[in-house]
Amino acid sequence: MSRIGKKAVGIPDGVKVSVSANEVHASGPKGEKNLVLHPDVEVVEEENTLQVRLKKEGKGENRAIWGTMRARLAALLEGVNTGFTRVLELHGIGFRAAKSGEALQMSLGFSHPVMYDIPKGVDCKVERSTIITLSGNDKELVGQAAASLKALRPPDVYQNKGIRYQGERLRKKAGKSGSKG
């Protein structure tokens, strides 16, 4: 039995939710979002909470879908209420970023500047030229944008250079020790 699927999702103050047969629409201070439900799942509004239920009991895939839809519904409500933020740090000599229009121009140690188009629905701020803050109301979109930026120059375990998430700790590897003899 899904332990996540059983939990009710609380509706925050200031968020309006409407439930139809196969879709949940939420609007709040950070915008509006829709969530299309899986055919094996239904959402029932009870008092100030939303309960995700299976249409038919059984084993297998629909149990996994139950917990997944509940987690996506909770992320939807949190996104329209408070939003999501990912902070990236640039580590390396000469590594810097600047926002130019709807793109991010970065110097990452290559012979050319790297341009990254910021996806719609994601807000980008550059602080101190080495800290990039991505925010938005869609958890998947903000996380994917952060992962795409990090993939441009992943952290190097030998020199600790690259793009990493704020608070991410790297274990530095020792280089070659040379021959003894």
N, C-alpha and C positions, 0 to 999 in steps of 0.2 A: 504494500500500500504506500502511496506517495505521502511522505511526511510534509513536503513543501506544498503540495496541492491541497492538503487539508486546511492549511492556514488561511484565514480570511485576510483580505487586503483592505486596510483602512483608507477611507477617502479623506484627504487633507482638507482643512478649511480653505475656502477660496477656489476650490476645484469643482467644476460641474461635470457630471458624468451622465451619459445616456447610453443605454444598452439596447441593442437590437438583436435580432436572431443570430447573426453571424459577425457582428462588429461592435466594438466599444469605442465611443468617441469621448475624449476628455479635453476640456479647455480650462486654462488657468492663467496665472500671471506670466508664465514664460511661453505661452502660445497654445496651439491646438494640435492634437495628434489623434490618429485613428489606429486601432489594432484589429486586424482581421483574425477571427477565431478559427481554430481547427474544427472540422466538422464533428469530431467526437466529443467536443467540449462545449459547455454552456456556462454563461455567467449570470448569476442571480444577485440582484441588489437587495440587501437586507439592512434596514436602518441606515447606518453610516458606513457600511462595509460592502465589499463585493466578495462573493463566494464563487469559486470556480468548481464546477462539478462535471463528472463524466456523464455522458448521455446513456451509456451502457457499460455495465461493469464487466471486467474481463482482465485477462493477463496480457502482457506483451507491450506493444508499442503505445497503446493509448494511455498506459500508466505513465510512461515517460513524457508524453505530450501534456498530460495533466499538470505536472510540476513545471514544465517549460512554459506553458501558457500562463500559469500563475506568476512566475518570475517576470515574464515579459509585461504582464499587466501591472505589476508593482513598479517596474521600471518606467512604464508609461505615465503613471500617476506621479512618480517622483520627478520625472522630467518636466512635466507641465507645471509643477509646483515650484521646485527649486532649481532644476537643471543639473547638468553634469559638467565637470571640469577635469581636464588632464593637463598637467604641467610637464614640459620637456626642458631638459638642460643640455646645452652644447658644451662639451669639454674638449679642449684642444687649442693649441696656439693658433691664433688667427681665425678661429671658428666664430662666426657671428651671423645674425639673421636680421633682416629688415623687411617690413611689410611695404609692398608697392602695389597699390590698388587692391585687386582681389587675388593677389599672388604673394607668395613668400619667397624672397630672394635670400639665399644662404651661401656663405662661403665655408666650405667644409673640407678644405685641404686639397681639393682637386684643382686642375689647371683652369677650370671654368666655374662660374657661379652656377648654383643649382636653383632652378625655379620650381616651385610647387604651387599648383592652383588649389586654393582653399575651396572645399566643397560647399555648396549652398546648404544652409542650416547650421553651419559651424562658424562661430565668431573666433577670431584670432587676434591676440595682443602680443606684442614683442616688448619685453621689459629688459632693460640693461643689455640689449643685443645678444645675450646668451640664454635668455629664458623665454620660452614660447608657451603661452597659455591658450589652450583650446577649450571652448565652452559651447554648449548648446542644449537643446531639450531632448535629443535623441541619443540614447546611450550607445547604441551600435554605431551610429555615424561618427560620434566624437571619438570613440575607441578605435575605429578603423582609420580615421584621419591621423590619430596619434601614432598608430602602428605603421602607417605608410611613411610618415615623417621619420620615424626611428629607423626604418628599413633603408633610408637613403644613406646613412652612415651608422651601422650598428656599432655598439661599444666594442672596443678592442680589449681583450683580456690581458695583453702584454703591455700596452702603454696607457690604458684607461682613457683613450680618446674616443670620441663619437657622440652620438645623441642617445640620451637615456631619460627615463622617467624620473621625476623628482622623488628623491628618497630611495631610489634603486641603488643597491650596493653591489659592487663588482668585486670578485676575488681576483686579485692580480696574480698572474702566473709568473713564475721565475723563467727567465730566458734560458738560453743554452749556457751550460756551466763551463764548457770547454773540455779539452782532454787533459787528463792527468797522467803524466807518464814520461 
